[in-house]
Amino acid sequence: MIDLNQDQLSESIKGLHDALFPERPVQHAIQLGLLLQVAKEKLPHGQWATYLKEHCPRMNPKTAQRYMLLARHCYAMPKTKKERRKRDSLLEGAEL
């Protein structure tokens, strides 16, 4: 399971967004989409836009949606705890 608090998630998201790594941009964009989804899941309903403004001010909400959409197309977004653990195991090897 990804055991990052909101601040750690925010820093990882900002880092990946600010420097999409040229050697593997698609993989990093997918990881970014997965991290954004994890961050969104941890928030109370209706707090996503506020979170992005406060923690990722240089990221347009539409851009965040596109990253998450990319990740969703590459990996079905998890609906159960088992599926979330599988997704989290994919992110554990990521350079965050």
C-alpha positions in Angstrom: 0.0 0.0 0.0 1.2 3.5 -0.7 1.9 4.9 2.7 2.4 8.6 1.8 0.7 11.4 3.5 -0.9 14.3 1.6 2.3 16.4 1.7 4.5 13.5 0.4 2.0 12.8 -2.3 1.9 16.5 -3.3 5.7 16.7 -3.5 5.8 13.5 -5.6 3.1 14.9 -7.9 4.7 18.3 -8.3 8.1 16.7 -8.9 6.8 14.5 -11.7 4.7 17.2 -13.2 7.5 19.8 -13.2 10.1 17.4 -14.8 8.4 14.8 -16.9 11.6 12.7 -17.3 12.7 12.8 -21.0 13.9 9.2 -21.0 10.5 7.7 -20.1 7.9 10.4 -20.3 4.9 8.1 -20.9 5.7 5.9 -17.9 6.2 9.0 -15.7 2.9 10.5 -16.9 1.1 7.2 -16.0 2.8 7.2 -12.6 1.7 10.8 -12.1 -1.9 9.9 -13.1 -1.8 7.1 -10.5 -0.5 9.4 -7.8 -3.1 12.0 -8.5 -5.8 9.3 -8.2 -4.4 8.2 -4.9 -4.4 11.8 -3.6 -7.9 12.3 -4.8 -9.1 9.1 -3.1 -7.7 10.4 0.2 -9.7 13.6 0.1 -13.2 14.3 1.3 -15.8 14.7 -1.4 -15.6 18.1 -3.1 -12.1 18.9 -2.0 -10.2 18.0 -5.2 -10.1 21.4 -6.8 -9.0 23.0 -3.6 -6.3 20.4 -3.2 -4.9 21.1 -6.6 -4.9 24.8 -6.1 -3.1 24.5 -2.8 -0.7 21.7 -3.5 -0.1 21.7 -7.2 -0.7 25.4 -8.2 1.1 25.0 -11.6 -1.1 22.1 -12.6 -4.3 22.9 -14.5 -7.2 20.8 -13.3 -7.8 19.6 -16.9 -4.1 18.5 -17.1 -4.6 16.5 -13.9 -7.7 14.9 -15.4 -5.7 14.0 -18.5 -3.0 12.3 -16.4 -5.6 10.3 -14.5 -7.4 9.4 -17.7 -4.1 8.1 -19.2 -3.5 6.0 -16.1 -7.1 4.8 -16.2 -6.7 3.6 -19.8 -3.4 1.9 -19.0 -4.5 0.4 -15.7 -8.2 0.1 -14.7 -8.6 2.3 -11.7 -9.1 0.1 -8.7 -12.5 -0.3 -7.1 -11.6 -2.8 -4.4 -8.9 -2.9 -1.7 -7.3 -5.8 -3.6 -7.1 -3.8 -6.8 -5.7 -0.8 -4.9 -3.0 -3.0 -3.4 -2.1 -4.2 -6.9 -1.9 -0.6 -8.1 0.1 0.5 -5.1 2.6 -2.3 -5.8 3.2 -0.9 -9.2 3.9 2.5 -7.7 6.3 1.2 -5.1 9.0 0.7 -7.7 8.5 4.2 -9.1 11.2 6.8 -8.4 9.1 9.2 -6.4 
